[in-house]
Amino acid sequence: MKAINTTLILSILILNLISIKSSSAQESYQEKAKEMTDKLKEELTLSEDQYDSVLVINEKYIQKFEELRGEEQGKPDPSKREEFMKSKEEWDNELKQVLSEDQFKKYREFKQKNRRKMMRG
């Protein structure tokens, strides 16, 4: 049960990160990825090489999540939940390859902190 709750919370976090600030239909996935990567650069003190790599990874997965969400601007279609969760795991694994161990730990803390903000909000 705890794993299911954690999974749902992390799913919500990813959706929140994808729609940072504005969920405007005009905003492209590249802009969302850049905004997210800029936040991560500040939080994790990314080098320029890391920034470039993280930006590419974020663009890839933000685009994928937008496609999974389809026309809906909220939760992904329940029939796509398994694919969503697999993609979320792949996203973290790709970031883990770019980040140092300490940065990845901070990344996980950053996600946790943002999850708590969402639950209050």
VENJOZI-V991439 format. One record per residue. N is the residue number from 0. RES is the residue in three letters. PSI is psi in whole degrees, -180 to 180 (NA if undefined). BURIAL is + if it has 16 or more other C-alpha atoms within 10 Angstrom, else -. Layout:
N_RES_PSI_BURIAL / N_RES_PSI_BURIAL
This chain:
0_MET_-42_- / 1_LYS_-38_- / 2_ALA_-39_- / 3_ILE_-44_- / 4_ASN_-44_- / 5_THR_-43_- / 6_THR_-45_- / 7_LEU_-41_- / 8_ILE_-44_+ / 9_LEU_-35_+ / 10_SER_-43_+ / 11_ILE_-41_+ / 12_LEU_-47_+ / 13_ILE_-45_+ / 14_LEU_-38_+ / 15_ASN_-45_+ / 16_LEU_-35_+ / 17_ILE_-35_+ / 18_SER_37_+ / 19_ILE_134_- / 20_LYS_-84_- / 21_SER_138_- / 22_SER_26_- / 23_SER_136_- / 24_ALA_-22_- / 25_GLN_-25_- / 26_GLU_125_- / 27_SER_164_- / 28_TYR_-28_+ / 29_GLN_-40_+ / 30_GLU_-42_- / 31_LYS_-42_+ / 32_ALA_-41_+ / 33_LYS_-44_+ / 34_GLU_-44_+ / 35_MET_-43_+ / 36_THR_-37_+ / 37_ASP_-42_+ / 38_LYS_-43_- / 39_LEU_-36_+ / 40_LYS_-43_+ / 41_GLU_-46_- / 42_GLU_-37_- / 43_LEU_-3_+ / 44_THR_60_- / 45_LEU_143_+ / 46_SER_170_- / 47_GLU_-41_- / 48_ASP_-44_- / 49_GLN_-43_+ / 50_TYR_-49_+ / 51_ASP_-43_- / 52_SER_-44_+ / 53_VAL_-39_+ / 54_LEU_-45_+ / 55_VAL_-45_- / 56_ILE_-46_+ / 57_ASN_-41_+ / 58_GLU_-45_+ / 59_LYS_-50_- / 60_TYR_-31_+ / 61_ILE_-42_+ / 62_GLN_-44_+ / 63_LYS_-43_+ / 64_PHE_-37_+ / 65_GLU_-39_+ / 66_GLU_-40_- / 67_LEU_-38_+ / 68_ARG_-32_+ / 69_GLY_-137_- / 70_GLU_-25_- / 71_GLU_139_- / 72_GLN_17_- / 73_GLY_-120_- / 74_LYS_151_- / 75_PRO_157_+ / 76_ASP_130_- / 77_PRO_-30_- / 78_SER_-15_- / 79_LYS_9_- / 80_ARG_-45_- / 81_GLU_-44_- / 82_GLU_-39_- / 83_PHE_-49_+ / 84_MET_-39_- / 85_LYS_-43_- / 86_SER_-38_- / 87_LYS_-42_+ / 88_GLU_-42_- / 89_GLU_-40_- / 90_TRP_-50_+ / 91_ASP_-41_+ / 92_ASN_-39_- / 93_GLU_-41_- / 94_LEU_-37_+ / 95_LYS_-31_+ / 96_GLN_-24_- / 97_VAL_-35_+ / 98_LEU_153_+ / 99_SER_168_- / 100_GLU_-43_- / 101_ASP_-42_- / 102_GLN_-40_+ / 103_PHE_-37_+ / 104_LYS_-45_- / 105_LYS_-37_+ / 106_TYR_-46_+ / 107_ARG_-40_- / 108_GLU_-40_- / 109_PHE_-45_- / 110_LYS_-43_- / 111_GLN_-44_- / 112_LYS_-43_- / 113_ASN_-32_+ / 114_ARG_-44_+ / 115_ARG_-41_- / 116_LYS_-41_- / 117_MET_-40_- / 118_MET_-31_- / 119_ARG_-34_- / 120_GLY_NA_-
